[in-house]
């Protein structure tokens, strides 16, 4: 299972990865954008955690 980040297109890290079992929900993290998202079995996804933009001082 691979997933590219919807924001920066970087390959995301599969958090609950197991090639032995088909998962209903897959959890991914982008180490570049610092977002986490879930993909559902129908191919849709939802962003579950997004890092706040850093403030410029």
N, CA, C and O of each residue as an XYZ file, in Angstrom:
228
protein
N       0.835     -1.180      0.000
C       0.000      0.000      0.000
C       0.878      1.242      0.000
O       1.723      1.413      0.879
N       0.682      2.080     -0.959
C       1.397      3.355     -0.990
C       0.394      4.479     -1.122
O      -0.682      4.316     -1.698
N       0.765      5.612     -0.581
C      -0.089      6.796     -0.639
C       0.825      8.004     -0.742
O       1.784      8.133      0.019
N       0.528      8.880     -1.677
C       1.277     10.117     -1.786
C       0.521     11.217     -1.066
O      -0.710     11.242     -1.072
N       1.257     12.121     -0.449
C       0.665     13.224      0.299
C      -0.155     14.107     -0.638
O       0.331     14.483     -1.705
N      -1.391     14.445     -0.260
C      -2.214     15.303     -1.116
C      -1.707     16.747     -1.172
O      -2.128     17.506     -2.046
N      -0.816     17.141     -0.265
C      -0.310     18.506     -0.242
C       1.016     18.658     -0.980
O       1.194     19.611     -1.738
N       1.961     17.718     -0.766
C       3.298     17.882     -1.349
C       3.706     16.730     -2.260
O       4.790     16.776     -2.842
N       2.887     15.713     -2.403
C       3.119     14.546     -3.266
C       4.257     13.630     -2.813
O       4.665     12.739     -3.559
N       4.771     13.839     -1.604
C       5.802     12.961     -1.058
C       5.174     11.636     -0.662
O       4.022     11.599     -0.231
N       5.919     10.551     -0.804
C       5.441      9.239     -0.378
C       5.240      9.254      1.133
O       6.144      9.631      1.879
N       4.061      8.847      1.583
C       3.724      8.895      3.000
C       4.120      7.589      3.690
O       4.285      6.557      3.040
N       4.268      7.647      5.016
C       4.605      6.482      5.826
C       3.307      5.767      6.197
O       2.372      6.388      6.703
N       3.256      4.460      5.942
C       2.089      3.643      6.267
C       2.231      3.186      7.709
O       3.109      2.379      8.014
N       1.382      3.687      8.604
C       1.532      3.452     10.036
C       1.027      2.095     10.495
O       1.634      1.495     11.382
N      -0.053      1.591      9.931
C      -0.587      0.296     10.364
C      -0.333     -0.775      9.307
O      -1.140     -1.687      9.130
N       0.783     -0.658      8.616
C       1.075     -1.529      7.495
C       1.281     -2.979      7.840
O       2.026     -3.315      8.760
N       0.622     -3.829      7.102
C       0.833     -5.261      7.191
C       0.458     -5.847      5.835
O      -0.704     -5.788      5.431
N       1.425     -6.406      5.139
C       1.124     -6.966      3.825
C       0.374     -8.288      3.939
O      -0.093     -8.829      2.936
N       0.259     -8.807      5.155
C      -0.418    -10.085      5.354
C      -1.930     -9.944      5.517
O      -2.661    -10.911      5.303
N      -2.413     -8.755      5.892
C      -3.836     -8.569      6.160
C      -4.361     -7.339      5.434
O      -3.689     -6.309      5.370
N      -5.554     -7.455      4.894
C      -6.230     -6.334      4.250
C      -6.905     -5.505      5.343
O      -7.704     -6.029      6.119
N      -6.586     -4.224      5.400
C      -7.143     -3.337      6.428
C      -8.330     -2.557      5.867
O      -8.315     -2.167      4.699
N      -9.343     -2.328      6.674
C     -10.470     -1.483      6.272
C     -10.059     -0.015      6.218
O     -10.442      0.718      5.306
N      -9.273      0.400      7.209
C      -8.797      1.778      7.296
C      -7.277      1.740      7.397
O      -6.726      1.029      8.238
N      -6.607      2.493      6.553
C      -5.153      2.585      6.590
C      -4.762      3.966      7.110
O      -5.376      4.970      6.748
N      -3.756      4.009      7.943
C      -3.305      5.250      8.555
C      -1.947      5.637      7.969
O      -1.035      4.812      7.902
N      -1.821      6.888      7.549
C      -0.598      7.375      6.920
C      -0.131      8.656      7.593
O      -0.916      9.373      8.213
N       1.176      8.933      7.459
C       1.757     10.165      7.981
C       2.739     10.698      6.954
O       3.528      9.942      6.387
N       2.690     12.008      6.714
C       3.666     12.659      5.846
C       4.692     13.330      6.738
O       4.359     14.236      7.501
N       5.930     12.894      6.646
C       6.974     13.477      7.475
C       7.431     14.826      6.945
O       8.124     15.564      7.646
N       7.056     15.154      5.727
C       7.414     16.441      5.140
C       6.431     17.533      5.589
O       6.853     18.581      6.076
N       5.135     17.291      5.428
C       4.089     18.268      5.773
C       3.608     18.137      7.216
O       2.929     19.030      7.721
N       3.949     17.041      7.881
C       3.514     16.766      9.257
C       2.000     16.598      9.355
O       1.386     17.053     10.320
N       1.394     15.945      8.357
C      -0.032     15.658      8.443
C      -0.225     14.160      8.595
O       0.645     13.367      8.235
N      -1.382     13.782      9.136
C      -1.781     12.382      9.236
C      -3.131     12.256      8.558
O      -3.962     13.160      8.643
N      -3.351     11.138      7.886
C      -4.646     10.923      7.259
C      -5.004      9.454      7.283
O      -4.150      8.584      7.455
N      -6.292      9.199      7.105
C      -6.833      7.843      7.050
C      -7.385      7.626      5.653
O      -8.036      8.513      5.101
N      -7.134      6.455      5.070
C      -7.780      6.097      3.814
C      -8.783      4.994      4.100
O      -8.506      4.075      4.871
N      -9.929      5.087      3.487
C     -10.991      4.106      3.670
C     -10.943      3.095      2.535
O     -10.266      3.319      1.532
N     -11.651      1.993      2.684
C     -11.606      0.910      1.701
C     -12.153      1.331      0.341
O     -11.835      0.695     -0.664
N     -12.970      2.391      0.281
C     -13.499      2.848     -1.008
C     -12.556      3.818     -1.727
O     -12.898      4.326     -2.794
N     -11.368      4.083     -1.155
C     -10.381      4.940     -1.803
C     -10.411      6.393     -1.363
O      -9.536      7.171     -1.745
N     -11.403      6.773     -0.566
C     -11.460      8.151     -0.073
C     -10.537      8.298      1.130
O     -10.135      7.310      1.744
N     -10.207      9.543      1.459
C      -9.343      9.787      2.611
C      -9.812     11.010      3.380
O     -10.535     11.856      2.854
N      -9.385     11.089      4.639
C      -9.661     12.264      5.459
C      -8.405     12.602      6.255
O      -7.742     11.722      6.803
N      -8.091     13.900      6.306
C      -6.948     14.357      7.085
C      -7.374     14.423      8.538
O      -8.353     15.090      8.872
N      -6.639     13.727      9.412
C      -7.024     13.654     10.816
C      -6.209     14.572     11.698
O      -6.653     14.936     12.787
N      -5.015     14.957     11.245
C      -4.176     15.850     12.042
C      -3.313     16.657     11.095
O      -2.671     16.107     10.201
N      -3.303     17.967     11.299
C      -2.501     18.835     10.464
C      -1.756     19.804     11.365
O      -2.355     20.427     12.242
N      -0.444     19.935     11.152
C       0.361     20.835     11.966
C      -0.004     22.272     11.637
O      -0.164     22.632     10.471
N      -0.133     23.090     12.673
C      -0.414     24.503     12.461
C       0.778     25.167     11.792
O       1.929     24.814     12.051
N       0.485     26.144     10.919
C       1.575     26.863     10.281
C       2.351     27.636     11.324
O       1.775     28.201     12.253
N       3.669     27.655     11.163
C       4.497     28.379     12.112
C       4.356     29.884     11.874
O       4.266     30.348     10.738
N       4.339     30.619     12.968
C       4.200     32.072     12.889
C       5.543     32.702     12.571
O       6.580     32.294     13.096
N       5.508     33.696     11.708
C       6.723     34.456     11.413
C       6.800     35.627     12.373
O       5.835     36.375     12.533
N       7.936     35.781     13.004
C       8.081     36.883     13.970
C       8.912     37.981     13.380
O       9.149     38.996     14.035
